[in-house]
Amino acid sequence: MVKNVDGAVEQITEAVMSWEGVSSRPHRFGGIEFRFGKRELGHLHGSYLLDIPFPMKLRNELVGSHRAEPHHILPESGWVSFNIRKEGDVKEAIQLLKLSLELARKQYQEKSVDIQTKH
């Protein structure tokens, strides 16, 4: 049985949308998707499940430390799933999305520097 944490979607959305450069839109499989430019930071399925893409090395660290689980559909991919079961999980979900944003910003900066050095 899936248990929703009251206000989880609103709390997560409010936090994530306060970050510079982040946008949201409906996710193609339902729920809400958060983006930084063209890169997806992660998406919520209701108020009970968050999916986030990470590089495999970081994904393995997060799964190994029990901060996240292998993705519920694509367990061998870099995606992780995070179940929101209690109020404290909302803060952890926000932290995982913040980690995804930090990686996206780093990749964007590296790409910008790479483009500038080629001109």
N, C-alpha and C positions, 0 to 999 in steps of 0.2 A: 504494500500500500504506500502510495506517495503522500507524504505529509508536507503541506506548504507552510513556509514560515511567513507569517503575516508581515506584509510590508517589505519583503525581501527585494522584489523587483524595483520598487520605488526607491529604496535605500541605495541599492547598487547603481541604478540608473542615475540618481542624483549625484552620487560620488563620481562616477565615471564621466558623466557629461560636464562636470566642473573642470576636467582636465583639458588644457589647451590643445586644440587640433583634433579632438575626438568628436565623432558624429555617431548617430545611431539610425537604424532603419529596420524594418521588419526582416526577419531572417527567412530564407527560402523554405525552411522546414518548420516554420512556426517560431514564435518567440521574438526576441529582440536581439539585434546584432550590433556590436560596437566596432567602430572602424577608426583607424588613423590613416588618413589619405585613402589609398586603395587597399591597404592591408587590414584584414579582419583581426581584431584583438581577441574576440571571443563572442559567444552568444549564449543567451539564457533560454532555456526551455521552461517557461512558467517560472514559479518561484522555488523550484526544487533542484534544478540541474543547470550547471554552467559548463560549457565546452570551450577549450582554449587551445590554439595551436602553439607549439613550442618546437625549437630544434630538438632532435632526438636526444642529445646528451642531456639537456636540461629536463626534457620530459622524463628521462630515466631517473634523474636525480629526484624530481618531484614525486614520482611513483615510488621510488625506493625509500624515500623519507616519509611516505604516507600522507603527503600534503595533497595529493591528487591520485586518481585512479586511471588506468588505461582507458582510452575512449570507449564508450559503451557500444559503439558500432564498429569502429576501426581501431581495435586494440593494438595493432602493430605499427600504427602511424605515430607521428609526433604529437597528435592531439591527445589532450587529457580531458577527463570528466571530473567534475567536482560536485558532490551532492550537498545540497543545502538542507540540512535537517534540523538545525537549531539556530538560535539567534547569533551565537558566536561564529557560525559558518558564514554569515553575511560579511563580516569583517575580513575573513580569510579569502572569500571570493573576490572582494575588492582588491586585496593585496595581490592575488594571482593576476587579475586584470592589469594592475599597475605594473607588475613584472613584464607582462606582455607588451604594454605600452613602452616601457623602458627599452626593451629589445627593438621594437619598431622604430623608435626615435634614433637609436644607435645605428640601425641599418640604414635609415634615411640619411643620417649625417655622413656615414661612410660612402653611400652612393653619391651624395652631393659632392664630397671631396674628390671622389674618383672621376666624376664628370668634369669638375673644374680642372683637374690636373691633365685631362686629355685635350683641353682647348688651348 
